[in-house]
Amino acid sequence: MPSLGTWPFSRQLCVGSPPGVWVCSTDMLLTVPSAPEINWDGFQGVRVVAVPGSLAYAKNHGVYLTDEQGLVRDIIYKGTEAQIRQCMDPDGTVPLVHQRPCWPRPLCPWGCGLSPAVSWQVCGVVFFSSDAAEQLLATHVIPPLDACTYLGLDSGARPIQLSLFFDVVLCMAGGVTEEEFVRGGGDASVRSARSVLWTALRPFPLSVACIPNASYDYLTASASDHIRSLTLLPGSSSHLHFCKAAHSHVDEPDLLEDGSSVTNCLLEGAVRLAAGSVIQHCHLQGPLEIGPGCLLSGLAAGSSAALQGSCPLRDVVLQGHHICLGDLPCRIFTLTGRLDDWQSPAEQATYLNVPWAEFFQRTGIREGDLWDAETPRRSRSLLSARLFPVLHAHEALGLQDVLWLLAPAAAGERLARWRAAWRMSWRELLPCLDGAAELAARRHLFFLQGQRKVRRVLLGRRDCSLLPLTRSAVHEGYHEAVLGTLDEVASTAGDAGIAARALACIADVLGCMAQGEGGLRSGPAANSEWASAFALLESGDVAGGVRELAAERQKWMSRPALLVRAARHYEAAEQILIRQAVMSSCRFISVGQAELPPLGQWVQALCPARLDLSGGWSDTPPITYEHGGAVVDVAVLVDGARPVGARVRRIAEPELRLVSLGTPQHSQAAAELVCRELQHLQDYCQPHAPGALLKAAFLCTQVVQFPSQKPLRAQLMESFGGGFEVHTWSELPHGSGLGGGWQDQVGGLVPGIKIGRSKAELPLRVEVEKIPVPHGFTQTLSDHLLLVYTGKTRLARNLLQDVVRNWYARLPSVVENADALVSNAEECARALRQGDLPLLGQCLDRYWQQKKCMAPGCEPQAVGRMMAALRPHVHGQCLAGAGGGGFLCALTKAPRQKEALHQILAKTEGLGNFSIHSIEVDTKGFTVEVVECDMKAGAGPGGDMALWRPSALLCPGSSTGRAGISQLPPT
């Protein structure tokens, strides 16, 4: 139930109201249910809003007296207990505004859902219908009401003060007579004004809208009320509750007792806060103990020593203030008691919760020290007492110069110092308060503890978004401080994952500084000015790399375009560290030695496609090692064949020939690349670079060492006596969606149906569990699965950048979705174990919604039409991979529906070129063949590749080939 503000007011309280004017007081906090449901049927006139309250509260506030129709009879303000008890219900409760029951029925006639014997308190909200508002507005030109406006004042009228409730609203109360109303107006001008209001507004009915379970809190000058409103525990009578610690860094939160409150504070060390006490806008260092009933505000770290040397605080208000005396800025402190009354004469009041006479006797202070002799005794109050030291001729003043008033053990020395200081009363201080300096100090403290939050979140690997803090820091000009903290975390964390997230946060700061200008965040990031920093990161010198990045950053801060380009390079640096984190999985990978095949002999591998049924994106670095991942994958044949293949042979030339073929049947190369120097491999980590994936394969398998002082030709000759020629092909369209994070390796290399899992830790390790399914279910699944090529291609990197950026920002929706992806994968595995196709379809549909949440915009309009057309015929459906296009996986309700679905889609407009493919679960997995060929070892990829004679079939882990793969690294 939110407190009333612009949004809750317009979206909750005003819903359904007719045209008119809402009038609300600003000296309260109103809390209403999410849906108050005020009934506006048949409404006319003016309506007041009322909330329930207690007898004790009613004694100091106003209550409505209503009749059985819900019309207001009278407004009682600060009524006697006897008046209020006249409204007591039969069950013994004390209502605040009584409506006289004239018949026994369970609900009140205007539908508030409460007993008819219920009363309600004034809460400062009034609605005037358009007719009533126009009539009220017309009175502003009628004397003496014109004196309430500038028109009357500028015409020389004497101003008058009227009450919204007891002058404007009360005249419409049914139980009030004209004589009573006008006579109760005080002086002649107010009585005249009341007479005009009676004539104008009396015809309008005044009704009440009762809101059960609502509450309000008036903002008073009482310290006790203020502390109470900030320390209410859940379950108290008020609905207004504050967090125990908000926008604060607390080293030892267990020392904050329930019922205490800390706001915008930095509490270092052991700071104990008792129940019923509040600390706001303070930087304190322990050990400290604050007793109950205290309010501390505006204290800097330098005040901690004075607090440590004082007696324990209890029932006091201790505040630091910024004031300005002419052009002289000063810092002063005030100390009062929680129970003190500011305006009562000293004879009847207290200071520091004790009578003034006792305070004088305890401290040696005299009345003449506080008030001038000519000050009347009735005017001698706490408000006018010159208690608070401001300046001293010889010494700097501090918190100790007011704390001694609590325990004047050495009163003589402190008293003399106090008397020698120029002191001011609170009344004199008020005009000197420097609001701008106070806000600046609070802002500085907010970002100081915000910097601690940055360290705590990053080093603690917490799923907490720093983006709101980043935006605030940029808006308020504290971006340099936040950038410095992020540099520190990145350079000292000693963890590639933490450092990468810190660099991503720096990119966010730079992006925010560009304020939406300067181009897209995604873009090229290989400017040579950043190369030295990247080289240090690549070499493992993270601290040195971060320093170089920070130094280069300073040259790119002058305008939005440079800021965006700098942000892109920070994301490139982050990718270097992500890659290093991923490569930690190498310790779980074994690469066995084997006898080299002869020059010219080809070794060919064929691999099934992988189809993700749930959990994708959770396998994507850094999500996979920061959150943990789980993906259900199926190795599949597409149209009866393994669609992905590669073959390699040794060649005499010490070089790497990388050839991409359209299909294995077409020997003509679609693309060819020859690498003769190590620098030809340096773009292996750029997905858009030619041959990047093959280059990465040579490096990850350690066939080539990079970086290295030894040239590529020398490495190849020494280790292999020559180079390699590699041909790759795929029957699948580019951007088909049948590729991803570590699910690529798990899905294609491990046969059948399985679930891969990774824990939220480094080094990264993926564990694969084959999912046992009921007998015959593998064939059933094959009969019900179809692939629909949507005709839309996309490259996952275009979506990947946004997903990784949102993950590093820890957007709450992304974090929640990552949880859901993993849990849905486990649910999908259960559906497969049970052989439950409808449940599997639900998981597939849920998975698609999760993909769209992770990467908004991944469902093209044509794909949406396609899925809508198929929906009645499938248990579930989902675009494979990251989405955006490629293959649509459909789990049909009936088996073998390829032709039926083709007919359905052929009749659907706006789909473009599509095709439907049958798939079959591959229970064998990838194969490796040693083949013979009469080609010369040095021949190119020309037309002499037609003679293939398989001579051996090798599978992973077999005794006739290289060692089995215990784990495959993500790429």
N, C-alpha and C positions, 0 to 999 in steps of 0.2 A: 504494500500500500504506500505509494510514493507521497511525499509531502507536496502540497499544492504549489505549483509554479505555472508558467505559461503553458507548457506542454500538457501536464495532467489536467489543468483547468479547462483548456479548450478541447481536449480529447476525452475527458471523463465527465466533469461536472456539467459542462454546457451541452452535452450530447442531447439532441432532440428539443432544445429550447426554442421558442418562437423568436421572431425579431425583437430586439430590445437592447438594454444596456445593463451590463454586470458591473457592480460596484463592490470592491474588495478592500478591506483594511490591510495595511502593510506591517502591522505590529504583532503578527502572529504567524505560527507555522501550523497549517491545516493539513491533516492526514485523512485521506478518504479511501474507501475500498476501490478496487480496480474498476468496478462497474456499479456506481451508486444507483442507477436506474430511477431517476426522478421522473414521476408521472406528470406529463404536461397536458394531458387530455382535459379540455374545457377550461384551461387556465385563462384568467384575466387579472389585470391590475398589477400588483407587486407581490413578489415572493421572497421570503427570507429563508436562509439555510440554517438549520440547527443540528447540533450534535449532542449526544448524551453526555452527562457528567455526574460528578459526585456532590453530595451535600456540602462537603468542606470546600470544594471549588466554587459552588454556587454562592457561598457567602460573600465572595469578593468579586463576583461577576454578574452578568445579566442572564435572565431566563425568560422564556416566552410562556405566557399563559394562553392556551388555545381551547377552542370549543370542539364539539364532536365532529364538525365538518373540516377541521384543520385550519380554521381561521383564527388569527391572533386576536385575543381579547385584551392583553396588556403586556407590557414589558417591565419586569421587576429587576431593579439594579441594586445589588448588595442588600438583598432583603434580609430580614431577621430570621433566626432559626425557626421561630414560630410561623412566620409567613411561608417559609419553605416546607416546613413539616405539614402544613395544611395540604400539601400536594403528595403526601406519602401514599404509596401504593398499599394495597391490602397485604402484600407479601412482605412488608416491612422495608422495602427499598425506598430510597428517597429520590424521587424524580426532580429534575432541575426546572422543567417547565411542565405544568400539568395540563392535560386535556381532560375535561370532565366527562367520564363515561356515562352515556345515557342508555346503553343497552349492552348486555354481555355478549361479546363476540370475539373470536380469537385474533382477528386482524383489524387494524385501524382502517377507516373508510377510504383513505387515500393510498393504501397499498404499501405502507412502509414495512409491513411484515412483523410489527410488534404489537404488544397488548395495547388496547385503547387507553389504559391507565398509565401512560408514559408521558414524561415531560422532557423538555429540551432546552439547551443553553444557547445563548447568542454566540455566533462564531464570526461575525464580521463580513458576511457575504449577503448581498441583496441584489435581486434581479428586478428591473423595471421594464414592464412591457413597453412597446413603442409608444402607445397612447399615454401611459403614465410618464414616460421619459420626456415626451414633448410637452406635457402639461407642466412638469417640473422646470424644464428649461425656460418656458415662457415667463416664469416668475423672476428671472434674473434682471428684468428691467423695471420691476415694480418695487418702489421704496417700501420698507427699508432693506428688502432683500438685495437690491442693487449694490448695497455696501459689502456684499460677499464677493463682488467681482471688481476687476480693475476699472470698469466703467464707472461704477459708483465712487470708488476711491478717487479717481481722477476728476470726478465732479465735486469733490470736497466732502463726500459723505463720511461719517464716522464709522470705522469698521466694526462689524459685529461678528460674533463667533457662534455657530450653530452646530449641533450634533446630528450626525446622520441618523442615529437611532432614536434619540429622545426629542428631536425636533421634526425631522422629515418623516421618519417611519412611524413614530408613535401616533401621529394624527390620524392614521388609517386603522388603528387598533379598535375593534368593535366595542370594547368595554370602556372606552375613554370618552367622556363628554367634552363638548366644545368649551364649556366654562372651565373644567378642570385643566384642559390642555393649555388654553391661552393664559390662565392665571398662573400656571406653573412656570412661566417663562422668565421670571426675574424682573429685569428692568423694562422700561416702557418700550425700547426699541426691539427687544427680543419678543415681548408680548405682541407687538405689532407684526413682526415677522411671522410669528406662529399663527396669527389670525389669517394672514395671506396664505400660508401653507395649508391651513385647514380648509379654506375655500377651494383651493386648487386641487388638493389630493384626496380629500375625504371621500369622494364618490368611488374611489378605487378600492376593491377588496384586498386585504392583506392576508396572504396564506403562508403556511410554513412547509418547507420541504425537509423532512426528517431523514437523516442519513445514519442508519445503524452502523455500529463498528467503526465510526469515524471519531476523530479527536482533534483537539487543537491546543496549542500552547502559546500563551501571550508572552511577548518579549518585554520583561519588566527590568527595572533598574536594580533589582535585588540580586546580590551575589549568590544567595542560597538557591533562588529559582534558576539562575543561569547554570550553576554547577549541577543542580538536579536534572535539568533538561539534557545535559550532556553526558550524564552517567546512568541513565535509566537502563535497567537490566531487562532482557526479554522476559515477558510475563508480568511486567509491572502494569499498572492501570492505564498508563499512556501508551499510545501506539507509536510514539516518536522514539526511535532508538538510534544511537550513534555507534559506529565501530569503536572497538577498544583502541585500535591503532590505525590511523588513516594517513596516507601520504607521509609516512614516517619510517625511519630506519632505527630499529631498536635492537641493540646487541643481545640483550637477554629478555626476550618477551615474556618468559615465565615469571618474571618479577612484577609484571603488571597484573594486579588483582582484578577479578571480575567486578564490574561496576566502576572501573576507572576509564579514563579517556585520554588519548594522546593524538594530537593532530599537528602535522607539519613540523615534526621534531626530529632531531638527531640525538639519540640517547646512547652514549658510549659507555661501556663498562656496566657495572652493577648499579642500576637506578631502579629502586623499588618504589612503586606507587600504590598507595592504599586505595581501597574501594571508596568511591565517592569523591575522588580527586581528579583534577584535569590539568594537563600540561599542553600548552599550545605555543607554537612558534619559538621553541627553545632548542638550544644546543647545549646539552649538559653532559658532564663526564663524571662517572661514579668513582668511588662508592657514594651513593646518596640514598636517603630514605625520606620520602614525602608522605606525611601522615594523611588521615582522612580529612575531607572537607576543604581541600586546598585548590586554588586556581593559580597556576604559574604561567606567565606569558611574557614573551619578548626577552628572554634571558640568553645571553651569549655564553660561549664556552668559558670565557674569563670569569664568569660569575660562580662557577662550580666550586672554586676554592673557598669562597665566602660561605656558600651553603654547607660545605663539608665541615666548616669550623663553627657553625651555628647550632643552636638547639633544634631538634626535630620540628618541622613545620606541621601545624595542625590548625585547621579552620581559619586560614588566612588567604588573602589575595595578594600576590606578589607579582608586580609587573614592571617591565622595562619599557621606557618610552623614548622616542626620538622627538626632540623639541628644537625649535629655532628661535633664538632671542635676537631679533634683528637679523643680522647676517651671520650670527654665531650659532653653528649647530652644536647641540649638547645631547648627552645621554643621561637620563635620570631614572630613578626608581621610586615606585610608590608601594606602600604596604598598608593594608587595611584588614579588618576582620570580616569573616564571612557573614556575621550577624549584624554588622554595623549599619546604622541608618545614616545616610549622608546629610539629610536636611533637618533632622530633629535638633532642637536646642541641646547644648551639652549637658544641662542638668538632667535631661530625660533620655540621653543617648549613651552609646558606648563607643570606645575605640579599641581595636584589637580584642573585641568581644568582652571587654570589662568596662565598668563605669569610668567616666573620665577622671573622677576623683581618685580612684584606685590607680589609674595609669599615671597621674601626676605624682602620686606618692611613691610609686615604684621606680620611676625614671628620674625624678628631680626636675622635670619640666614644669614650668609655671604657665598659667593662662596668658600672662603677658608675653610669653614667647610665641604664642600662636595667634592672638588677636590683639588689635590695637585697643587702648583703654576706652576710646570713644565708641567702639563697636557695641551696639545694644546686646544685652545678654540673650535675647531671643534670636539674634542673628549669629550667635557663636555656635557654629555647627562644624561637623567634620568637613563639609564642603568648603568652608572658608578658613579652616585651620592651616597655618603655614608650617606644615610638618615635614615637607620633603626637600632635602638639600639639593641645590642646583649647581652652585659654584662656590669655590673656596679660594681665598686669596693666595694660599701657599701650597695647597696639596690637591691632588686629584681625588675626586670623590668616586665611590663605588657602591656596590650592593651592601657592603658591611655598614654603610652609614645610615641604613634604615633597618637592617636586621637587628642591630643592638637594641632597638625599641622592644623586641620580644623578650630578651633576657639581659637586662642591663647589669651584668655582674660587675663590670668595670665602668660603672655609669659616670664616674667623675671625668675620666679622660674622654670618653665618647661624648658625654654631654657637652663638654667644652668645645670639642670639634664640631658638634652639631650646631651649637649656638653661634660659632664663628662663621658658619656657612650661610650664604644667601639662600633662603628657603622660600618656597612658594606653596600656596594652597592649590587644591585640585581645581578650584574655580579659576584661579589665575593661570594654571597650566593649560587648561582646555584650549584657549585661543592660540597657544604656542605650539600645540602638537603638530608635528611635521608628518602629515599623512603620506606624502610621496616617499620620504626617507623610510618610514615604517613599512610601506609596501615593498620598497626595494630590498630591505633587510629580510622580509619574509620570502620574497622571491629568491634571494641568494640562498637562504636556508633550504628552501624547497629543492633547488637544484644541487645543493651540497649533499643533501640526503639522497637525491636522485642519483648522484654519482655513486654513492654507496650501493644503491639498488642495482645499478648497472653491474658492479662487481659481483654482488650477491647472486644475481640472476645468471650471469654468464658462467662464473666459476662453479656455481652450484648446479649447472645444467638444468635450470628450471624452465618449465613451459609457461613462461610469463612474457607477455608482449612488452617490448620497450618502445614500440612505435609511438604511443601517446606521449611518452616522456620526450622522445626525439622531436616530435612536432612542437611541443611546448618549448623545448630548449631553443629551437630555431626561431620560433615566434618571439621569444623574450630576449634573444641575443646571447644565450648561454651555450651556443653550439661549440665554441672553442673548448670550453671546460669539458663538455661531454666527449668531444673528439679526443682530448688528451687522456681521459679515462679509458676510452676504448683502445687507444694506442697502447696504454700501459697493460691492459688485460691481454691484448693480443701478443705482446712481446714477452710477457712473463708467465703466461699460463702453463707452458710446457706441454701443451696438448693441442694437436693439430685441429681437432674438432672444435674446441673452444676458440682457438685463434681464428678459425674460418668464420665462425658466427660473429666474432667481434668485427672482423673486416666487413662482413655483410651489413652490420649495424652502421659502420662508418659510411658505407655506400648509401644507406637510408638517410643519414644525416645530410650528405651532400645532395641527394635527390630532393629532400625537403627544402634545402636552401635554394634550389632552383625554382621553387614555387610553381611547378607545372610548366615551366618554360624550358627551352634549350633542347627539345627533342625527346625521343623515347629513351627509357632506361636501358632497353636491350639494344645492342649494337656492337660494332667492332671495338676491340680492346687490345691492340698490339702496337700502340705507339712506341717508338724507340726510346722516348724519354723515360718510360717506365721499365725498360728492359733490365737495368741493373738491379732494381728492386725485385723483379720477378726471378732473376738469376739467383739472388740470395735465398729467396724462398725455395726455389728448386733444389738448392744445395743443402737445405735443412737449416739454414741460419734464419730462423723465424724472427728473432729479435732484430737482427741487422736488416732484414727485409722490411719489417714494419717501420723502422727508422727511416729507411730510404723512401718508403711510400709516403710517410708523413712529410718529409722534406720536399718531395716532388708535389705533394698535394697543395702546398702553400702557393705554388705557381699557377694553380688552376681554380682559384677562388673568386676571381674578379667578376664573372658574369655567368648567367645560367647555362649557356652552351658549354663552357668549360667545366662547370660543376657536374653536369650530366656525363660528360666524357670521363671525368675523374671517377665518378660513381661506377661507370662501366669497367674501368681498369681495376677498381677495388674488387668488383665481382670476379674479374679474371684472376686476381690474386687469391681470392677466396677459393676459386676452383682449383688452384694449385694445391692448396692445403686439403681440400676435399679429396683430391686424387691421392695425396699422401696418406690420408686416413684410410681410404679404400685399399691402398696397397699394403696396409697392415695385414690384410688377409693372406698375403703370400706365405706367411709362416705356416699356414695350414695346407699349402699346396705342395705336392711332390712332383718333380719333373725328373723322370728316370732317363738313364742313358741307354742308347741302343746303337747297334751297328749301322753305320751309314749305308744307305742303298747306293748302288752304282750310279755314276753320272747318267743322266737322261732317264732314269726310271721314275715313273710317276707313282705317287701315293695319293689316293683319292678318298675323301670323306663325304658322306651324305648324311644330312641331318633332317629330322622332321621339323615342322613348324611347331611353335608353342602357342597355346591358347590359354590366356589367363581367365579364370572363372571368378576370381575374387581376390582382393588384397593388393592389386597393383597400385603403384605409387608408394606403398610402404616399403618397397624394396629399393627405392631410389635414394642414393646418398644425397644429403646427410640424414634424411629421415630414417633410413634403415639402421644407422648406428646411434642416432640420438633418441629416437622413439622406440625402435624395434619394429620389425616387419614380419608379415606372414602373407604368402601368396599361394593360392591353389592354382596349379598349372596342369595342363594336359598336353602331352606330346601327340601330334596328329599328322596323319598323311592327308594331303590335300589332293583331291581327285585321284586317290590311289597311289600317290608318289611322295617321296621325301623331297621337298621343294628347294632345299638349301644345300649347296655343295661347294667343295673346294678341292683342288688338286695341286700338288707341289712336286717339283723335281730339282735335283741338284744340277747346276750348270757350271761350266769351266770358268766363266768370267766372274770375278769377285764383285758382284753387284746384286741388287734385288730387283727383279722384274715383277711388277704388280699389274695383273691383267684382270679386268672386269669383263666378263662375257654376258651377253644378253641372256642366253640359256645354254645348257651344256651341249645341246644339239647344234648350236651355231658356233663355229670355231672362230668367226670373225670377232675381234676384240671390240667391245663397246668403248673401253677406255684402257690406256696402257700408260704405266709410269715406271721409270727406271731410276733407282736410287744408287748413286755411286759415292756419295759423300754423306757424312753423318748429319750435316745440316739439312740434307734432304728429308731427314726423319723428324726434325724438331717440331713440326706441326702435327705430330701424332695425336695430340690432345685437343685439336680443333675439329669438331664433328663435320664441319663444312669443307675441310681440306681434302684434296684428292688422295685416296688410299689411306685415310687416317686410321681406319679400323685395322687394316693389314699391318701398317707400321706399328701400331700398338701391340699387335700380336707378336711380332718379332721381338719387341722390347720386353713384353711381359714374360715371354718364355725364355728370356735371357740368351737368345740366339745372337743378339746384338746388345752391347753395353752402351747406354747413352744416359748422360754425357760421358765422354771418355777422351783421353788424350790420344788414344790409338785410332787411326783412321779406319773407316768402314772396310776398305779393301783389305787392310792388314788383318782386321779381326776375322773376316770371312776366310781368308786364305789360311791363317794359322789354325782355326778351329775346324773348318769344313773343307778345305782344299778348293774352294770356289764359292759361287753364290747360289741363289735360289730363284726359281721362277714359280710364281703362284698364280693360279687362275681361280676366280670365284664366280659364282652365279646364283641366281635365285629365280625360281618360277613365280615368286610373289611380287606384286607391284611395289614400287617405291612408296614408302609411307603407308604400308598396309596395316600397321598396328599389331603385327605379329612379332614385335621386338620390344625390349624394355630394359630394366635394371638388371639385378642378378637373376631375375626370373628368366632372362634369355638363356643363360647357361643351364640353369636348373631345368627349365621347361623343355629345351631342345635336346640336351644331352642325357638326361635321366628319363628312361622310358615310362610310358603309362601315365597314371594319375597320381599326383603327389602334392604335398604341401611343403614349401620351404619356409624356414623361420630364421630370423636373426634377432639377437638380443640388443638392447640399448647399451652398447659398450664397444670399446675398441680394445684390442684388435677385432676387426669385423670377421665374424665366422657365420657361415650359412649352413644350417643342418637340414637335411632333406629326409622326409618321411613318406614312404610310399603309402597311399591310402588304400586299404583293402576294401573291395566292393563285393556285393553279393554275386553269386555265380550267375553268369549271363548278363550282368549289368553293363559290362564293358561294351558288348555288342548293342545293347539297348541304347546306351548313350550315343554310340556312333550313329544309330538309326535316327536319333532325334536331334542331332546337332547338324546345323547347316551354316555355311559361311556365305554372306552376301557382300560382294564387293560393291561399295557405295559409289565408286567412280570419283571419290574425293580423296586426294592425297594430302598428306601433311608430314612434316618432320617433327619428331617429338621434342627436339631441342627448343622449338619455338614455344611450346607449352612449358617445357621443363624450366626455363629461366624464371617464368612467373611463379611456378609452383615452389621452387627453391627459395625465391625471394620472399614469398608469403610465409613459408615455413620458418625461415630465419627470423622474420618479424614476429613469429608466434601469434599470428592472428588467431583469436579464439576459435573461429569456425574451422580453421585448418587443423588446429590441434585436436578438436573434438572429432573431426572427420578422420584423422589418422587413427584415433582410437577405434572409430567405427569400422574402418577398413580391416583392421586386424581382427576384431571380433566377428565381422562378417565372414572373413576367411575361415575362421574356426567353425562357424555355423555351416558354411559351405562344405567343409570337410565332413561334418556330421551327416549332412544330406547325402553325400556320396557314399559314406559307409552304410547308410540305411537303404541306399538305392531309391531315394525319394525324389522323383523328377519334379513334382510341384514345388517342393521345398527348395530344390536346387534352382528352379526358375525364380522364386522369390529372392534368393540370394543374388541371382544374376541381375534382376531389376534393381535391387537395392545397391548393388555394385555400380550400376550406371549412374544412379543418383549421386553416389559418393564421388565418382569421377568428375561429374559436372560441378560438384562443390569444390573439388580440389583444383580444377582447371576450367573456370567459367568460360563459356564460348566454345567448348569442344563439341557441341552438337550443331552442325550446320542445318540450315532450314530444310534442305532436301532430305537429310538423314532423319529429321523429326517427322517429316511426312511418311518416310519409309517405315519407321517404327510404329507410327499410328496405324498404318495399313496392316501391319503384321500382328498388332497386339492381340486381336481376338483369336489368333491361331497359334500363339506361343505361350509356354509357361513363363518365359522370361527372355530378355534380349539385352545385349550390351555391345557397344563398339569395342573392338579389341585394342589393347595397348592404351595409349594416352587419350584416344578419342580424336575428334577433329576430322575424321574421315577414315579411309582404309576399309577393313573388314568389319562387318556386323555379325556377331555370333548370335544365332537364334536357336533356342531350345524349343522345338515344336511339340505340340500336344499329341499329334499323331506321328507315327514313324514314316520315314522316307517321303518327305513332303517337298522335294526339290521342284518338281513340275508344278505342283499346286501353288507354291509360293511365287514361282516365276509368273504364273498367270495373274496372281493378285497384284504383283508389283507392275506388271506390264500395263495394267489398267489404271495405275496411280499416276497422276500428272506431276510433272516437275521433278522427276527423279534423275533424268539424264541417263548416262550409260552405266548400267549395273550388270552384274553377273552373279550367278548362284553356284556354289561349289560344295560338293559332298566332302565330308571329312570322316576320318576313321581313327580311332585311338591307336597309336603306335606303341605296341607293347615290347618292341625290341630296341628302339632308340637308334642313335646314330651308328653308322658303320664306317669302317676304314678298309680300303682295298689297296693292295699293291698291284699295279698293273704294268704291263710291258708295252713298249712302243718302239718302232724302228726309227724314230726321230733322232737326229743328232743332238747332242747335249747343248750345242750352242745355237740351235735353230730358234727362230722367233715363233710367235703364236700364229703361224700361217695356216695354209690349208692341209697340212700333213698330220692332222690329229685324229684321223678317223679309225685307226687300228688300235682298239683297246681289248686286251685279253686279261681278265681278272686272274690273278695267281694266288691270292690269299685274302681271307676275310678276317679282319681284326676288330675286336670290340673293346670298349674301355675295360681295363682290368684283366684282359686276357694274358696268358703266359707267352704269347707269341709276338707281342708288340711292346710298345713303351709301357712304363708302369701306369697303374690305374690312377685316376685323378681323385684325390680325397676331397678336394673342394675346388670350385672354379671361381676365379675372382670376378667381382662386378666390374663393368666398364662404364 
